[in-house]
């Protein structure tokens, strides 16, 4: 059965938002499932393709970085008529316990730790929620609650026969 005015995944991005909003949930749920499946497949395909590119160019990129006396960052090289840009971004992680100890040593020597370190304090929300009210009240002025982007997941209910 062909429904002429049905919004499909192929024409979804050509529809005004109002038309999508006006759809009944019974139409939205399968569309969402299709979108998620396409996204999953696209991500899987991207990961597979990028894995092939890594295997093809990783050694050459590493050689180019060594020649440039660098262990990370961007290098460019030619493969035929194609310029390959290989980026290996630096991801530095710091041991927070060790940095806190260093901050105390700096403070004990009479210097200001913030001249050397960026110091960040945070409270995990689960801990905050578990605190007694008096403790939470003491921290309330330092806490700002921002709501993240809302997401919705739709699933069609199975009808009982």
N, C-alpha and C positions, 0 to 999 in steps of 0.2 A: 504494500500500500504506500503510495507516494503522497506525502503531505506537502503541498507546494509552498506554504509559508513557514515551514518548520526551520528553525535556526539550527544549522549543523556546525560542526567544528570547522568545516571548510569556509563557511561564511560568517563565523562568529565575530571576527575582528572587523567586519564591515558593517556590523549592526550598531545602531546607537545604543548607548548604555541603557536608556529608558526602555528599549525593546527587550533587553536582557532582563532588566529588573522586573518587567511586567510578566515574565514567564512564570508559570506555576512551578512549584518545587519539584513536581514529578518530571518536568522537562529539564530543570537545572541539574538534578542529581546525575543523570546519565551524561550530560555534557561535561560536568566536572570530572566524572570518572574517565571520560575520553581524554580530556585535557591532561589529567595526571598521568595517564598511561602514555600519551605522546611525550610528555616531559620526561618520564622515566626512560623511555626508549631513546630519546634524543640525548639524554645525559649518558646513558650506557654507550651509545654510538660515539659521543664525544670522547669519553674516557678510553674507549678502544682505539680510536684514531690517534689520540694524544699519546697513548702507550706506544703505538707504532712509530710516531715521530720521535719519541724519546729514544727508542731503540736505534732508529736511523741516525740521529744527530747527536746523541749524548757524548759519544767519544770525541767527535770533532769539536763540539762546544767546549769540552773539558780541555782539549789540546789548545784551543784558542785562548781560553782563560789563563792557562799556564804560561803561554807565550806573552800574555799581557800582564803577567805577574799578579793575578787576582784569583781568588777562590770563589767569588760569587759575583753577581751583577750581570750586565748585559754584554754579549759579544755578537758581532755580525760577521757573517761569512757567506761566500757564494756557493751555490750548488747549481751549476749550469747557469741559466739566466735568472735564477731566483736568489734573492737575498734572504738568508735565514737569520732571524733575530732570535737568539737563545737567551732567555733570562732565567737566572737562578737567584731569586731574591734572598736577601739575608733575613733570617728570622732569629733574632736574638731573644733568648729567655734568660731571666735572672732569677737566681735562687733567693726568694723573699726572706727566708730566715737568715741567710748569710748577709744579705743587704741590711737587714735590721741590726745585726750585730756590728756591721761596719759603721752604721749611723751612730750607734752608741759609742764606739771607739772614737769616732770623729768628735762627737759631743764631749766625751771625757777628756780629749786633748785640748779642749777649749775652742774648737772651730765649730762653725755652723754646718750641720749635715746638708742643709738645703743648698749650700754653695756647690755641692758635689752630686747630690741625689735629688730626684723627684720622689717625694714621699706621698703615697696615696693610701687612704684608709677606706675601708668599705666593710659593711656588715652583711653577711649572707641573709637573705630575706627569711629563710626558714628559721634561722637562729633568732632573728628579731621577733618573728611571730610567736616563738616559743617562750620569750622572756616574760616575766611577770609585768603587769601594767606599770608599776612604778619605774622599772628599768626602762621600758619602752618610752614612757613619758619624758625621761631624761634625755633620750636620743631624738625625740620627735622633731625638734627644731633643726636637726642636722639632716633630716631625711626628706627627700623630695620624691614623690611617686609620679612616674610618668607611665602612661599606658602605651604599650606597643601596638603595632599594627594588628588589627583583628583578623583572624582567619576563620573560615567556616569549612566544614567537611559535611557533605551531604551523602546520605545513603538511602536507597529505596528500601522501604519496609517490605518484607515478604508477607504476602497475604496468606492467612491461615485458610486452609481448605476444609 
